[in-house]
Amino acid sequence: MNNKIWLSSPHLTGEEQKYVKEAFDTNWVAPLGPNVNGLEEDICKYTGAKSCSALSSGTAAIHLSLIMLGVEKGDEVICSSFTFSATANPIRYQQAIPIFVDSESQTWNMSPELLEEAIVDRLSSGSKPKAIILVHLYGMPAKMEELMAISEKYEIPVIEDAAEALGSKYRDQPMGTFSDYGIFSFNGNKIITTSGGGALVSKNTEICKKATFLATQARDQAPHYQHSEIGYNYRMSNIIAGIGRGQMEVLDDRVISRRKNFEFYKKELSEFTDIHFVEESEGFYANRWLTTILTDSFETREEIRLSLEKDNIESRPLWKPMHLQPVFKGFPVYSDGTSEDFFNRGLCLPSGSNLTTNELNRVVSKLKSTL
Ligand SMILES: *Cc1c(COP(=O)(O)O)cnc(C)c1O
C-alpha cells in the first residue's frame, strides 16, 4: 500500500518547541503568560490589526463576538450558508436564529445580492438582523467592497470568519481586519496550527480587552473572586501559544507552498476542460488553504474521490451548505442553488504545505488516469 496522503496535515518546523520549552522552563503553564502575549503581538504585526485576543478556538471567537454584539435569544443573525458548521453553531449557543445566505460563483462566498435581498426581506417582516457572519471559504476573500457597503448601508455589523483565510488579502488588506470582529482558527488542519486554538482581532482595542475578560470567567477587579457577568473559559494556554509563535514565523512560507500546490494542480489538469478552479480576480489574493475543483457532475466527483481513496489519498467533498444540514432545518434561507450545486460536484484536493513533489505527482497521475 502507498503511503497515506492527507488533505491538510500539521506542518511544524521544530522552532515551536523552543517556545514550548520556554513555557516549561519558566513554569508559565497556564492560560496566560509570555507566549500568549507574544502570539497576540505576532498576529497584530502580521495582520495589521490593532488588538488581538488569543482564545481556545475559532468557534469561541465567533461566540464571544456574538455576545459582545448583544445577540440574544430570538435575535436574527445572517450567516454564510456555504461554510463549516462552526461558523453557525455559536448563533444557536445564544438561542438566536440563523438566516442563511447563499454564495456567488466567483469567490464562492456570500452573495452581495442575496445578502441585500435577505436584509430587505427581514426588515419588511419587522425584524432587523443583529449581525452578519461572513466567511472567506478555502482562503478566497469574499467580495468585501460590496458586502461591507451593504453592512454600512443597513448598519448591521460584520463578523469576519477568516478561520480559513489567515494570510489572504483583498486589495492588499489582510482578511480579518475589515470589521471590528475578525476571527482566526489554529485547528490541526488549518494553514498554521497550535493543535487547537483561535483568535479574535479588532481595530478596537476595547473589543479584544472585553473578549479576554469574558474568556477568563469575567472576573471583576477585586482581591476576591467577584463576577457581575457570565464568563467563559475560552482563553488560550501559554503552552499551545508557544506552538503558535513558532508557526507565525513560517506563515508566509506556508502561504507560498499552498499557492504553489494550486498552480501545480491547475497546470497539470489544464487539458481537462470540464475541471474548473476558483480564480483570483483583480485585488483578490488567496492563501489557497485548500485547492478545490468543480467537476461536471456528482458522478465524476465521486469517481475521482473514490479512486483517490483506493490509492490511499484523502480528498473531500466541499462543505455541505448549512441550509441543507439536518441540524439547521427550517431556518430561513436566501438561496439561488449555487452552493448546493457546488457541493454536489466539487472536491477538495490534498493541499498541505508539507506535500512532497512525489506526493503531488502521485495525486495528479491518479486524477489524470481517472479522468
Ligand atoms: C475551522 C473553522 C472554524 C472553527 O475554528 P475552530 O478553531 O476549529 O473552532 C470556523 N469557521 C470556519 C470557516 C472554519 O473552517
The ligand as an SDF file (V2000), in Angstrom:
LIG
                    3D

 15 15  0  0  0  0  0  0  0  0999 V2000
  -12.1040   25.7810   11.2800 C   0  0  0  0  0  0  0  0  0  0  0  0
  -13.1940   26.7510   11.0800 C   0  0  0  0  0  0  0  0  0  0  0  0
  -13.8460   27.3670   12.1500 C   0  0  0  0  0  0  0  0  0  0  0  0
  -13.6800   26.9620   13.5760 C   0  0  0  0  0  0  0  0  0  0  0  0
  -12.4580   27.0260   14.1130 O   0  0  0  0  0  0  0  0  0  0  0  0
  -12.0880   26.1170   15.3720 P   0  0  0  0  0  0  0  0  0  0  0  0
  -10.7840   26.6970   15.8070 O   0  0  0  0  0  0  0  0  0  0  0  0
  -11.9770   24.7190   14.8790 O   0  0  0  0  0  0  0  0  0  0  0  0
  -13.1370   26.2800   16.4070 O   0  0  0  0  0  0  0  0  0  0  0  0
  -14.8060   28.3310   11.8850 C   0  0  0  0  0  0  0  0  0  0  0  0
  -15.1220   28.6520   10.6360 N   0  0  0  0  0  0  0  0  0  0  0  0
  -14.5380   28.0840    9.5750 C   0  0  0  0  0  0  0  0  0  0  0  0
  -14.9460   28.5210    8.2050 C   0  0  0  0  0  0  0  0  0  0  0  0
  -13.5780   27.1000    9.7540 C   0  0  0  0  0  0  0  0  0  0  0  0
  -13.0350   26.4920    8.6900 O   0  0  0  0  0  0  0  0  0  0  0  0
  1  2  1  0
  2  3  1  0
  2 14  2  0
  3  4  1  0
  3 10  2  0
  4  5  1  0
  5  6  1  0
  6  7  2  0
  6  8  1  0
  6  9  1  0
 10 11  1  0
 11 12  2  0
 12 13  1  0
 12 14  1  0
 14 15  1  0
M  END
$$$$
